[in-house]
């Protein structure tokens, strides 16, 4: 048997296995129960307006705040970790390792309840603001490592060339290194943005007013009031509407970077 024929047969077998698996799932599943409990159009109609105007809007707003704050703090941490000054490096390393090692849910809970009690501090934005601060703190630790890797990936020759022209180290970093580093790390930073979108669902632990609910909390409350899981399915679809374009953007950027190399 020719190798090309064997390859076609193997591919045909894999397709057949996939089709059989899909058919088996369809036959085993209880279609009526799924429709009643997860795809109830009446429940969807009652949930839909608020899902967009409140939940999806808040999810996007929280994501923008957490990503912007994490990016700014992460840049500072990355520069500190690359600093020739020892205490700066040690402080940045300790921060990054600590908050990368702790669950985001635990950090959000700490900033929402433990920190205000310990320091008699009222966070801006109330409990939701405290939860966002926790999310910023965690995301900054991951973003810092991403930016640090991007800075170190910039060819050393470009730094040497800039300094040979009389540029100060600080201006070399701002005008030469950072622009190239951000081009390198744009795909992983976009991935981090997608992760933050999903991590906004953890803000429920801080407690939220009705108008502050994000997608997961909104859907969970709707499930309790409607005694039906359709709102969860709708929230899942809304997450996909938000995240799929970003994941496609990541793939496009990675292809562009490969062609550039």
C-alpha positions in Angstrom: 0.0 0.0 0.0 1.3 3.4 -1.0 2.1 5.9 1.8 -0.3 8.4 0.3 -3.1 5.8 0.3 -2.3 4.7 3.9 -2.4 8.4 4.9 -5.9 8.9 3.3 -7.2 5.7 5.0 -5.9 6.9 8.4 -7.5 10.2 7.9 -10.8 8.6 6.9 -10.8 6.4 10.0 -10.3 9.4 12.2 -13.1 11.3 10.5 -15.4 8.3 11.0 -14.5 8.0 14.7 -15.3 11.7 15.2 -18.7 11.4 13.4 -19.6 8.2 15.4 -18.7 10.0 18.6 -21.0 13.0 17.7 -23.8 10.7 16.7 -23.5 8.7 20.0 -23.6 11.9 22.0 -26.8 13.1 20.1 -28.5 9.7 20.6 -27.7 9.5 24.3 -28.6 13.1 25.2 -32.2 13.9 26.2 -33.0 16.6 23.7 -36.3 17.6 25.4 -34.6 18.0 28.8 -31.8 20.1 27.3 -34.3 22.3 25.5 -36.4 22.8 28.7 -33.6 23.4 31.1 -30.9 25.1 29.0 -32.5 26.5 25.9 -35.8 28.0 27.1 -36.6 30.9 24.8 -39.1 32.5 27.2 -36.4 32.6 29.9 -33.9 33.9 27.4 -36.2 36.7 26.3 -36.6 37.8 29.9 -32.8 37.7 30.5 -31.5 39.2 27.3 -31.8 43.0 27.7 -30.0 43.1 31.1 -27.4 40.6 29.9 -26.3 43.2 27.3 -27.0 46.5 29.0 -25.7 45.5 32.5 -23.7 42.3 32.5 -21.8 42.5 29.2 -21.2 46.2 29.6 -19.8 45.8 33.2 -17.6 42.9 32.1 -16.0 45.0 29.3 -15.5 48.0 31.7 -14.0 45.8 34.4 -11.7 44.2 31.9 -10.5 47.5 30.5 -9.8 48.8 34.0 -8.0 45.6 35.2 -5.9 45.3 32.0 -4.9 49.0 31.9 -4.0 49.0 35.6 -2.2 45.6 35.3 -0.3 46.8 32.2 0.9 50.0 33.9 2.0 48.2 37.1 3.4 45.3 35.1 5.6 47.6 33.1 7.0 49.2 36.3 7.6 45.8 37.8 9.4 44.5 34.6 11.7 47.5 34.6 12.4 47.0 38.3 13.2 43.4 37.8 15.7 44.4 35.1 17.2 47.2 37.2 20.9 47.1 38.2 19.8 48.2 41.7 19.5 45.0 43.8 16.6 46.1 46.2 14.4 46.9 43.1 15.1 43.5 41.6 14.4 41.7 44.8 11.1 43.6 45.5 9.9 43.0 41.9 10.8 39.3 42.0 9.1 38.8 45.4 5.9 40.6 44.2 5.8 38.6 40.9 6.4 35.2 42.5 3.9 35.9 45.3 1.0 36.9 43.2 1.6 34.4 40.5 1.6 31.7 43.2 -1.6 32.8 44.8 -5.1 32.1 43.4 -6.7 35.2 42.0 -9.9 34.4 44.0 -7.9 34.5 47.2 -6.3 37.8 46.3 -9.6 39.5 45.4 -11.1 38.3 48.6 -8.1 39.7 50.6 -8.4 43.1 49.0 -12.2 43.2 49.4 -12.3 42.2 53.1 -8.9 41.6 54.8 -7.0 44.7 53.6 -9.8 47.2 54.5 -10.1 45.7 58.0 -6.4 45.6 58.6 -5.7 49.1 57.4 -9.0 50.8 58.1 -9.1 51.7 54.4 -12.2 52.3 52.3 -11.3 51.3 48.6 -12.6 53.5 45.8 -15.7 52.0 44.2 -16.6 50.0 47.3 -16.5 46.2 47.2 -16.4 46.1 43.4 -13.4 48.6 43.4 -11.6 46.5 45.9 -12.1 43.4 43.8 -10.8 45.2 40.8 -7.7 46.2 42.7 -7.1 42.6 43.5 -7.5 41.7 39.9 -5.1 44.4 38.8 -2.5 43.2 41.4 -2.7 39.6 40.0 -2.7 40.5 36.4 0.3 42.8 36.9 2.4 39.9 38.1 1.8 38.0 34.9 2.1 41.0 32.6 5.4 42.0 34.2 7.0 38.6 33.2 5.6 38.9 29.7 7.0 42.4 29.2 10.4 41.4 30.8 10.7 38.6 28.3 9.9 41.0 25.5 12.5 43.5 26.6 15.1 40.7 26.8 14.2 39.5 23.4 15.2 42.8 21.8 18.6 42.4 20.1 21.4 43.8 22.3 23.0 45.3 19.2 20.2 47.8 18.9 20.8 49.0 22.5 24.6 49.3 21.8 23.9 51.2 18.6 21.6 53.7 20.4 24.2 54.2 23.2 27.0 54.7 20.6 24.9 57.6 19.3 25.0 59.2 22.7 21.5 58.2 23.9 21.1 58.0 27.7 20.1 54.6 29.0 16.6 55.8 30.1 15.9 57.3 26.6 17.2 54.2 24.9 14.8 52.1 26.9 11.8 54.4 26.1 12.5 55.1 22.4 14.3 51.9 21.2 13.7 48.9 23.5 10.1 49.3 24.7 8.5 49.9 21.3 10.1 46.7 19.9 9.4 44.8 23.1 5.7 45.6 22.9 5.5 44.5 19.3 7.0 41.2 20.3 4.7 40.6 23.3 1.5 41.8 21.7 0.1 38.2 21.2 0.8 37.1 24.8 -0.6 40.4 26.1 -3.8 39.8 24.1 -4.0 36.3 25.6 -3.7 37.9 29.0 -6.5 40.2 28.1 -8.7 37.2 27.3 -7.8 35.7 30.7 -8.8 38.9 32.5 -12.1 38.9 30.7 -12.9 35.5 32.2 -11.3 36.3 35.6 -13.9 39.2 36.0 -16.2 36.4 37.0 -14.3 36.1 40.2 -15.3 39.6 41.3 -18.6 38.1 42.7 -16.6 37.1 45.9 -16.3 40.8 46.7 -20.1 41.3 46.6 -21.9 43.4 44.1 -24.9 45.7 43.8 -27.5 44.8 41.2 -26.2 47.4 38.7 -22.5 46.3 39.1 -22.9 42.6 38.2 -20.8 41.1 35.5 -21.8 38.2 33.2 -21.4 35.3 35.5 -22.9 36.9 38.6 -25.8 38.2 36.5 -26.5 34.8 35.0 -26.2 33.0 38.4 -28.8 35.4 39.9 -31.1 34.9 36.9 -30.8 31.1 37.3 -31.9 31.4 40.9 -34.9 33.6 40.1 -36.0 31.7 37.0 -35.2 28.2 38.3 -33.7 27.5 34.8 -30.1 27.2 33.5 -30.8 29.1 30.2 -29.1 32.3 31.5 -25.9 30.4 32.1 -25.9 29.3 28.4 -26.6 32.8 27.3 -23.7 34.2 29.5 -21.4 31.5 28.0 -22.3 32.6 24.5 -21.7 36.3 25.4 -18.3 35.4 26.7 -17.6 33.7 23.3 -18.8 36.8 21.5 -16.3 38.9 23.4 -13.3 36.5 23.5 -13.4 34.8 20.1 -12.5 37.9 18.1 -9.5 38.5 20.5 -8.3 34.9 20.1 -8.5 35.3 16.3 -6.6 38.5 16.6 -3.9 36.6 18.6 -3.6 34.0 15.8 -3.4 36.7 13.2 -0.7 38.6 15.1 1.3 35.3 15.6 1.2 34.6 11.8 2.2 38.2 11.1 5.2 37.9 13.5 6.3 34.6 11.8 6.2 36.2 8.4 8.2 39.1 9.7 10.9 36.8 11.0 
